[in-house]
Amino acid sequence: MRETAKHTIAGAIFAVALASVGGCGGVVYSARINSVEAKVEKAKELGAESSAPYEYYSAKVRVERAQQEASRAEYGDALDLIDEAENFADRAINQSSAVRKGAGR
């Protein structure tokens, strides 16, 4: 009987720990997605659709896929996609800025 109680307590602690970790994913996702969406928008404003189309659309698609993953509470996958989207958005911003500077804008 005593072993059963230990297993029950251990299981309850594990369940609480798992639930609290899962809850953090949504908070982290919410904070990151807004930042990355802003970068994608900045890239668009700089003309990345034409000056860095691969990078711009790669970022945009990954943001959309991250949103889909988050809607299914797959926050780990969503955060991985957000990381990729941010890298592509940064590259799109840098390339678009370089093109604008080269054009004298």
C-alpha positions as CSV (number, residue, x, y, z in Angstrom):
1,M,0.0,0.0,0.0
2,R,2.8,2.4,0.8
3,E,4.4,1.9,-2.6
4,T,1.1,2.7,-4.3
5,A,0.9,6.0,-2.4
6,K,4.5,6.9,-3.5
7,H,3.6,6.2,-7.1
8,T,0.4,8.2,-6.9
9,I,2.3,11.2,-5.4
10,A,5.1,10.9,-7.9
11,G,2.5,10.7,-10.7
12,A,0.7,13.8,-9.4
13,I,3.9,15.8,-9.2
14,F,4.9,14.7,-12.7
15,A,1.4,15.8,-14.0
16,V,1.7,19.2,-12.4
17,A,5.2,19.7,-13.7
18,L,4.1,18.7,-17.2
19,A,1.1,21.0,-17.1
20,S,3.2,24.0,-16.0
21,V,5.8,23.4,-18.7
22,G,3.0,23.2,-21.3
23,G,1.5,26.4,-20.1
24,C,4.7,28.3,-20.5
25,G,4.9,27.4,-24.2
26,G,1.8,29.5,-25.0
27,V,3.2,32.5,-23.1
28,V,6.6,32.3,-24.8
29,Y,4.9,31.8,-28.2
30,S,2.7,34.8,-27.7
31,A,5.6,37.1,-26.9
32,R,7.7,35.8,-29.8
33,I,5.1,35.7,-32.6
34,N,4.3,39.4,-32.2
35,S,8.0,40.4,-32.5
36,V,8.5,38.2,-35.5
37,E,5.3,39.4,-37.2
38,A,6.6,43.0,-36.8
39,K,9.9,42.0,-38.4
40,V,8.1,40.5,-41.4
41,E,6.0,43.7,-41.7
42,K,9.1,45.8,-41.6
43,A,10.7,43.7,-44.3
44,K,7.5,44.3,-46.4
45,E,7.7,48.0,-45.8
46,L,11.4,48.0,-47.0
47,G,10.3,46.3,-50.3
48,A,11.5,42.8,-49.5
49,E,8.7,41.3,-51.6
50,S,10.7,42.3,-54.6
51,S,14.3,42.8,-53.3
52,A,14.5,39.7,-51.1
53,P,11.5,37.6,-52.1
54,Y,12.9,34.2,-51.0
55,E,13.7,35.4,-47.5
56,Y,10.5,37.5,-47.2
57,Y,8.1,34.7,-48.3
58,S,10.0,32.1,-46.3
59,A,9.5,34.2,-43.2
60,K,5.9,34.8,-44.0
61,V,5.1,31.1,-44.6
62,R,6.8,30.0,-41.4
63,V,4.9,32.6,-39.4
64,E,1.6,31.2,-40.8
65,R,2.7,27.6,-40.1
66,A,3.7,28.6,-36.5
67,Q,0.2,30.0,-36.0
68,Q,-1.3,26.7,-37.2
69,E,0.9,24.7,-34.9
70,A,0.1,27.0,-31.9
71,S,-3.6,26.6,-32.7
72,R,-3.1,22.9,-32.0
73,A,-1.1,23.7,-28.9
74,E,2.1,22.4,-30.5
75,Y,4.1,25.2,-29.0
76,G,7.5,23.5,-29.4
77,D,7.0,23.2,-33.1
78,A,5.6,26.7,-33.3
79,L,8.6,28.1,-31.6
80,D,11.0,26.3,-33.9
81,L,9.1,27.8,-36.9
82,I,9.2,31.2,-35.3
83,D,13.0,30.9,-34.9
84,E,13.3,30.1,-38.6
85,A,10.9,32.9,-39.6
86,E,12.9,35.4,-37.5
87,N,16.1,34.4,-39.3
88,F,14.5,34.8,-42.7
89,A,12.9,38.1,-41.7
90,D,16.2,39.5,-40.5
91,R,17.9,38.4,-43.8
92,A,15.0,40.0,-45.8
93,I,15.4,43.3,-43.8
94,N,19.2,43.3,-44.3
95,Q,19.0,42.6,-48.0
96,S,16.2,45.1,-48.6
97,S,18.0,47.8,-46.6
98,A,21.2,47.2,-48.6
99,V,19.2,47.5,-51.9
100,R,17.6,50.7,-50.7
101,K,21.0,52.1,-49.7
102,G,22.5,51.1,-53.0
103,A,19.7,52.8,-54.8
104,G,20.3,56.0,-52.9
105,R,17.0,56.0,-51.0
